[in-house]
Amino acid sequence: MIHHVIPLAASGLKIDWARMPTYNTIMSVAAGAGLLLVVALGRLLLTPGRAISPEGWVLAFGALGFTLVTTGLHMTLTWPLAGQGFPFDNIIFGEPALAFGVFLFAAAFYLWKRGAELNSADRIDRSARVAMPISVFVFGLGLACFGIAAAGWKYTLFAAPPEEPISGEFARWPILEASFMSGLYVLVGIGALLFPFVLRRPSSRLAPVTGVVWGLAGLAFLVFGGLNYFTHIGLIVNTM
């Protein structure tokens, strides 16, 4: 899902795919699914009388967390990415995916040990108190998302090369895809910045706003990641 700047857009592009990981497809799908599930669980918690089965959430968060931690950790520690000269990919996608995967893993562990508390009478206040300390890190990552979005717009880091199907049709206007991807990071960043304040006042209007921005970003990452299974395969075939 992460594309590269103008040097990649030259005609006759050839890439040594044996040294270039392309697993950001599964990372995008997992990140999108994770955001959607976080919104869904939050909505359940805020709906009075709705019973929650913690076992299913443990499995979902654990599976997505494992996917994002393993791939995100490898991408983060591979510097620069596969020696191809694109270290910003490590920062743009590897590090946020790693952090989100750790969050999901932590949530899965908590729900495994204390999931019954989700059906208690004071579940909203209890969940807010539990999540409050980690909200500092979430807020910091929200600032990081704004930094990534600004860099994407300024340097058009998400521009697809002409050799990539579908996305490559817009290679002459790199600002289009840069705006799309940067916009997704802005949505995630808004939700992350609001998260600590939602925990302080779960019944405020900030909760649905956070749910909307994370839900839209999650859906976009999920669909775009699925689409990239075609576009990235096409890019590989066209640049081998």
C-alpha positions in Angstrom: 0.0 0.0 0.0 2.9 2.4 0.5 4.2 3.7 -2.7 7.3 5.7 -3.5 8.4 9.0 -4.9 9.3 10.1 -8.3 12.5 7.9 -8.7 10.3 4.9 -8.9 8.1 6.4 -11.6 10.7 6.2 -14.4 9.8 4.2 -17.4 11.3 0.7 -17.6 11.3 0.4 -13.8 12.9 -2.8 -12.5 12.9 -3.9 -8.9 14.7 -6.7 -7.2 11.7 -8.3 -5.6 13.8 -11.0 -3.9 15.1 -8.2 -1.7 11.9 -6.0 -1.4 9.2 -7.1 1.1 5.7 -6.4 -0.1 3.7 -7.6 2.9 2.2 -4.2 3.5 -0.9 -5.6 1.8 -1.7 -7.9 4.7 -0.7 -5.1 7.1 -3.2 -2.7 5.6 -6.1 -5.3 5.7 -5.2 -6.1 9.4 -5.0 -2.5 10.4 -8.3 -1.7 8.7 -10.0 -4.6 10.4 -8.5 -3.7 13.7 -9.8 -0.1 13.5 -13.3 -1.3 12.6 -13.3 -3.8 15.5 -12.1 -1.2 18.0 -15.0 1.0 16.9 -17.5 -1.9 17.1 -16.4 -2.9 20.6 -16.5 0.7 21.8 -20.1 1.0 20.4 -21.1 -2.2 22.3 -19.6 -0.9 25.5 -21.6 2.4 25.2 -24.9 0.6 24.4 -26.7 -0.2 27.7 -27.8 -3.8 28.1 -25.7 -5.2 25.2 -24.0 -8.4 26.3 -20.4 -8.9 25.1 -18.8 -12.3 24.5 -15.1 -11.6 25.3 -13.8 -14.9 23.8 -14.5 -13.7 20.2 -12.8 -10.4 20.8 -9.8 -12.1 22.3 -9.4 -14.2 19.1 -10.0 -11.3 16.8 -7.6 -8.9 18.6 -5.0 -11.6 19.1 -5.0 -12.6 15.5 -4.8 -9.1 14.2 -2.2 -8.1 16.8 0.0 -11.0 15.9 -0.1 -10.1 12.2 0.7 -6.4 12.8 3.4 -7.0 15.4 5.3 -9.6 13.4 5.2 -7.7 10.1 5.5 -4.3 11.6 8.4 -5.3 13.8 10.3 -6.7 10.8 9.6 -3.7 8.7 10.6 -1.3 11.5 13.9 -3.1 12.2 14.8 -3.5 8.5 16.7 -0.2 7.8 16.4 0.9 5.1 13.7 -1.4 3.8 15.5 -4.2 1.9 18.4 -1.9 1.0 16.3 -0.3 -1.8 16.7 3.3 -0.4 13.2 3.8 0.9 13.6 4.2 4.7 10.5 6.3 4.9 8.5 3.2 4.3 9.7 1.8 7.6 8.5 4.9 9.4 5.3 5.5 7.5 3.8 2.0 7.7 6.1 -0.2 9.8 6.1 1.8 13.0 2.4 2.6 13.2 1.5 -1.0 12.4 3.8 -2.2 15.1 2.3 0.1 17.7 -1.3 -0.7 16.7 -0.5 -4.4 16.8 0.9 -4.1 20.4 -2.3 -2.3 21.4 -4.4 -5.1 20.0 -2.3 -7.7 21.7 -2.6 -5.9 25.0 -6.3 -5.6 24.6 -6.6 -9.4 23.7 -4.6 -10.2 26.9 -6.7 -8.0 29.1 -10.0 -9.4 27.7 -8.6 -13.0 28.1 -7.9 -12.3 31.8 -10.7 -9.9 32.7 -13.2 -10.1 29.9 -16.1 -10.8 32.3 -15.8 -7.2 33.4 -17.2 -6.0 30.0 -20.7 -7.2 31.2 -20.6 -5.5 34.6 -22.8 -2.6 35.5 -19.9 -0.1 35.6 -18.2 -1.4 32.5 -17.8 2.0 30.9 -16.1 3.7 33.8 -14.0 0.6 34.5 -12.9 0.3 30.8 -12.0 4.0 30.7 -9.9 3.8 33.9 -8.0 0.7 32.4 -7.3 2.4 29.1 -6.4 5.8 30.4 -2.6 5.2 30.9 -2.1 3.8 27.4 -4.1 6.8 26.0 -0.9 8.9 26.3 0.8 6.7 23.8 -2.2 6.7 21.5 -2.2 10.5 21.7 1.5 10.6 20.7 0.8 8.3 17.8 -1.9 10.7 16.7 0.6 13.4 16.5 2.8 11.0 14.5 -0.1 10.4 12.0 -0.3 14.1 11.4 3.4 14.2 10.8 3.2 11.3 8.3 0.3 13.0 6.5 2.2 16.3 6.2 5.2 14.5 4.8 3.0 12.6 2.4 1.6 15.8 1.0 4.9 17.7 0.9 7.0 14.9 -0.7 4.2 13.0 -2.5 5.5 9.8 -0.9 2.5 7.7 -1.9 2.6 8.3 -5.6 2.3 5.0 -7.6 4.6 4.2 -10.5 3.1 3.9 -14.0 3.9 0.2 -13.9 1.3 -0.4 -11.2 -2.2 -1.3 -12.4 -5.1 1.0 -11.5 -3.1 3.4 -9.2 -0.5 3.8 -12.0 -3.1 5.4 -14.2 -2.8 8.5 -11.9 1.0 8.6 -11.9 0.9 11.9 -13.8 -0.9 13.4 -10.8 1.0 12.1 -7.8 -0.8 14.6 -5.5 -4.0 12.6 -5.9 -2.9 9.4 -4.2 -0.7 11.4 -1.8 -3.9 13.3 -0.7 -5.9 10.1 -0.4 -3.4 8.3 1.8 -2.4 11.4 3.8 -6.1 12.0 4.4 -6.5 8.5 5.9 -3.6 9.2 8.3 -5.3 12.5 9.3 -8.5 10.6 10.1 -6.6 8.1 12.3 -4.7 11.0 13.9 -7.9 12.8 14.8 -9.3 9.8 16.5 -6.1 9.2 18.4 -5.9 12.8 19.6 -9.5 12.6 20.8 -9.1 9.2 22.5 -7.9 10.4 25.9 -10.7 13.0 26.1 -13.3 10.3 25.2 -12.1 8.2 28.1 -12.6 11.2 30.5 -16.1 11.7 29.2 -17.3 8.6 27.4 -20.8 9.9 27.0 -19.8 13.1 25.3 -20.1 13.9 21.6 -16.4 13.1 21.1 -17.1 9.4 21.3 -19.2 9.2 18.1 -16.8 11.6 16.3 -13.9 9.2 17.2 -16.0 6.3 16.0 -16.8 7.9 12.7 -13.2 8.9 11.8 -11.7 5.6 12.9 -14.5 3.7 11.1 -14.0 5.5 7.8 -10.2 5.1 8.0 -10.6 1.4 8.9 -12.9 0.7 6.0 -10.6 2.5 3.6 -7.5 0.7 4.8 -9.4 -2.6 4.6 -10.7 -2.1 1.0 -7.5 -0.4 -0.3 -5.4 -3.2 1.2 -7.6 -5.8 -0.5 -7.4 -4.0 -3.8 -3.6 -3.8 -3.5 -3.4 -7.6 -3.7 -4.2 -7.1 -7.4 -2.2 -3.9 -7.9 0.9 -5.1 -6.2 0.9 -8.4 -8.0 0.6 -6.5 -11.2 3.5 -4.2 -10.2 5.6 -7.2 -9.4 4.9 -8.8 -12.8 5.5 -5.6 -14.7 8.9 -4.8 -12.9 10.5 -8.2 -12.6 
